[in-house]
Amino acid sequence: MWIDGEEVESPSGEQMPVLDPATEEPVDSVPKGTRDDARRAIDAAEDAFERGKWSDPYDSRERGRILARFVELVRNQEDSLSVLLTREHGKVLSESVSEIRSLENTFEYYAGFGGKIFGSITYTRYGKDPLELKVARKPIGVCASIVPFNFPISLFAWKVAPALIAGNCVVVKPASTTPLTEIMMVRLLAKAGVPKGVINLVTGPGGTIGEELVTNRKVAKVAFTGSTETGKRILQLASNSIKKVTLELGGSDPAIVMGSADIESAASALFTGRFRNTGQACNAVKRVFVEKSVGEKLTARLSQLIAEVRLGPGLDRSSTMGPLNSAEQLRIVESMVEDAKARKAKVLAGGSRPVNIKKGFFYQPTLLTDVNDDARILNEECFGPALPVVEVEDLGEAIEKANMTRYGLGASIWTKDEGERRRAENEMKAGMLFVNYRPFSTPEAPFGGVKDSGLGRELGFEGLNEYLETVSIRTYMG
Ligand code: NAD
């Protein structure tokens, strides 16, 4: 763990193993932190915020320089960081490289806000009295970053970069199965010049470390990415001390493919959108609704693309898809596919664990059609490599089915028809819409969902705003 500028063990002495999902062998272990460890990290962050120089408004550009230096340090170690990420997560090396680059991208974007966070001044009369009205944008204080397992490094960046550039101090809690590369990132932040106490990291179970971060009164903001169930618990717990909360939660993103669409591009985007990261992406394409006239053409092309997948360990450069991150994730995905099969879904590809791989949490990329409306895979979040394709009569039916779940993270539409595009923009219930393009994120565009998919936004200026307090100062000028 990293507390107050030092690498520390937990006084509890307990360790948690981190497994390689491709071999089920341990990669390393991390301390099983306790509530006391979380409190020490929070106290260090509070001390740095109250007494250190990090939050000094005059040092905003210096913060930007330090974040830019961090990006250079990460760039110089891309290879070793990517290998570590693959070993703890399972994703194939090329995906680890792109995730490390996405962290660089996000930090570079927010480093650019150094010296550019400003408020406003205006003047008025209150009755006859002249008044100056100043609006200042201030850092909030101690921010907790609770990170999930699926994109540990990208999502670390989405939280830590805006928090730091705004002048806050941070305590990070990684997911228990993927803490190692985040620990390296924290070391590199310190090396780049982030002062002691400004960035801290504690490892341990969500139920103890995580809940201390959420309930502790010294924490001013919690940024959480994870499942909707945990998100709801966090919102309840956080209400005891009225703190800012952003929740980036689960999704079951629909993609609509209309008859006019370019089916070749749609198929390749849906394939990447569903199967990258072994299907473990919040905004992955999780349900497809295709106009009947082009249904077969689409599934035929998807089947071809799936047949080309080379399932294997992420470190093997010939693999194009790695294992799931844990035995638990594998079990959940498998049970959802079995449920669809039991309801008479047709399996066009995959549909089971691979028979030729004996170790690791592997599942075959799976394509399902004729899926019953009640199947779990059409109603819950499927966080793995299985894609249900449902044929529909028209756009109206597609939108109705797309909006049917409790989620509302992203959605996409494939069409060349301007009217259909506009109707989707107006009627799809999602925080993000992708038109004739695969789901992706970029630091410039706010990311987040509606309904049970979350609260608040990350990335973009909106993402920075979540780490700033607006204070208005009203001065009598008579
Ligand atoms: P999770 O909810 O199990 O855990 C997320 C983090 O919360 C982990 O660090 C965990 O240790 C911690 N945690 C668990 N219980 C806690 C508690 N009671 N209090 C505080 N912290 C606690 O999620 P996961 O399985 O790691 O991640 C997968 C989920 O994340 C999926 O549902 C996925 O859709 C979602 N996700 C959402 C986005 C988004 O931007 N909307 C992005 C990525 C992942």
Boltz pocket constraint, residues with backbone or C-beta under 6 A from the ligand:
constraints:
  - pocket:
      binder: B
      contacts: [[A, 146], [A, 147], [A, 148], [A, 149], [A, 150], [A, 151], [A, 155], [A, 173], [A, 174], [A, 175], [A, 176], [A, 204], [A, 205], [A, 206], [A, 207], [A, 209], [A, 210], [A, 211], [A, 214], [A, 225], [A, 226], [A, 227], [A, 228], [A, 230], [A, 231], [A, 233], [A, 234], [A, 247], [A, 248], [A, 249], [A, 250], [A, 251], [A, 281], [A, 282], [A, 283], [A, 381], [A, 383], [A, 409], [A, 447], [A, 448], [A, 449], [A, 453], [A, 454]]
      max_distance: 6.0
